[in-house]
Amino acid sequence: MKYFDFAATTPVDKRVFEAMKPYYEEDFFNASGLYTGGKKTSAAVADAREKVMNALNVKEGRLIFTSGGTEADNLAIIGTACRSESSRKAIAISAIEHHAILESAESLKKYGFEIRILPVDCKGKIVLEKYKELVNEDVLLVSVMTANNEIGIIHDIKELCAYAHEKGAIFHTDAVQAFPCLEPEPENSVVDMISVSSHKIYGPKGCGALWLRDESLVTALMHGGQQEDGYRGGTENVPAIAGFGKACELLVSERTERAQSCERKRKRLLDILLKEEGENILVNTDLDHSVPGILNVAFKDAEAEGMLFFLSRDGFSLSMGSACNSKSVEPSHVVRAINVPEEYARGCVRASFGNGNTDEDIDALGEALIRIYRKMKV
Ligand SMILES: Cc1ncc(COP(=O)(O)O)c(C=O)c1O
């Protein structure tokens, strides 16, 4: 199998797996235990917390371990809305957020919150004029992802956050897709909340985190024991948390190299596609302002779903957009938001790159994509 869906998930790195193993076996203890074993596992959680914060380039604030990016996003949006005693009742989110943000925000409508959708241009960039119109003194919280999962666009978080703060709003960013390749700048700490996920960086699934500049911004959604100082009840998943920590440690030392390698692979594939079918391909990814691991291209008069079926039969794994949309034949909300012309909208394919993709695999993928497209074009 030739895997080109690293934005959906990554395999667990062997070194991460080794770091997790003891916590399934000899060090299986509940981190709340007051005996030596419990102290050992709670120290492992503390060590992982430090490693995640280091990878995020934040020194202060609180990091809450969650079951993944989805829970971190829910905690940021719903946890802030529930905590706030402010008269502000609007939440502004970009039109191309992940469903974890879209649906969290949507769920607040029935509690009297107004959801404002921040439009993007054809490259996926926030339309600044509209942003400034919509983010005003009624807005409690702004959430804009650092990088998008379908097309890879990187937003200017520093600028967007500064404006939101000027208006007195809280600012959250979903950095799940940016984390694997973008070196977080120290100014990341200007944002109030950051969501990340472990399984996008060669860590285990079912683990993620929300970082908060100020812990008083959110209230717990998961009630139970006093784990995470009451911010998230439930026995800690120590093996996963330790694995996430190890994955972050590796990320810090390998991030630049991984990003450069992805960039090279993306260029190699795109060169093949444009050389063969340039006039029938629309590149949805803004190559100069995107995470290097994602390439989204639209084939004219094609059905991506059918193409992916034949690609899968030939041993290639890639997706139409986000994994969550891959069961739907309708163009995704991202494809709609960036206004992909109708004749291209159903032919959007996302290839995402990572460790282990060889040049030969990429050449084979390019050849298969072109062959299948030519066969299937209506
Ligand atoms: C941008 C973004 N946010 C959130 C998530 C959800 O993360 P998780 O799968 O860890 O729940 C994803 C997963 O694809 C994502 O790409």
The ligand as an SDF file (V2000), in Angstrom:
LIG
                    3D

 16 16  0  0  0  0  0  0  0  0999 V2000
   -7.7710   20.7670   11.5910 C   0  0  0  0  0  0  0  0  0  0  0  0
   -8.2510   19.6170   12.4040 C   0  0  0  0  0  0  0  0  0  0  0  0
   -8.8300   19.8540   13.5770 N   0  0  0  0  0  0  0  0  0  0  0  0
   -9.2670   18.8600   14.3640 C   0  0  0  0  0  0  0  0  0  0  0  0
   -9.1390   17.5440   13.9850 C   0  0  0  0  0  0  0  0  0  0  0  0
   -9.6380   16.4650   14.8910 C   0  0  0  0  0  0  0  0  0  0  0  0
   -8.5780   15.8470   15.5520 O   0  0  0  0  0  0  0  0  0  0  0  0
   -8.7540   14.3730   16.1660 P   0  0  0  0  0  0  0  0  0  0  0  0
   -8.8190   13.4390   15.0110 O   0  0  0  0  0  0  0  0  0  0  0  0
   -7.5460   14.1840   17.0160 O   0  0  0  0  0  0  0  0  0  0  0  0
  -10.0060   14.3780   16.9650 O   0  0  0  0  0  0  0  0  0  0  0  0
   -8.5530   17.2490   12.7490 C   0  0  0  0  0  0  0  0  0  0  0  0
   -8.4420   15.8570   12.2780 C   0  0  0  0  0  0  0  0  0  0  0  0
   -8.3610   15.5850   11.1150 O   0  0  0  0  0  0  0  0  0  0  0  0
   -8.0900   18.3150   11.9490 C   0  0  0  0  0  0  0  0  0  0  0  0
   -7.5080   18.0930   10.7540 O   0  0  0  0  0  0  0  0  0  0  0  0
  1  2  1  0
  2  3  1  0
  2 15  2  0
  3  4  2  0
  4  5  1  0
  5  6  1  0
  5 12  2  0
  6  7  1  0
  7  8  1  0
  8  9  2  0
  8 10  1  0
  8 11  1  0
 12 13  1  0
 12 15  1  0
 13 14  2  0
 15 16  1  0
M  END
$$$$
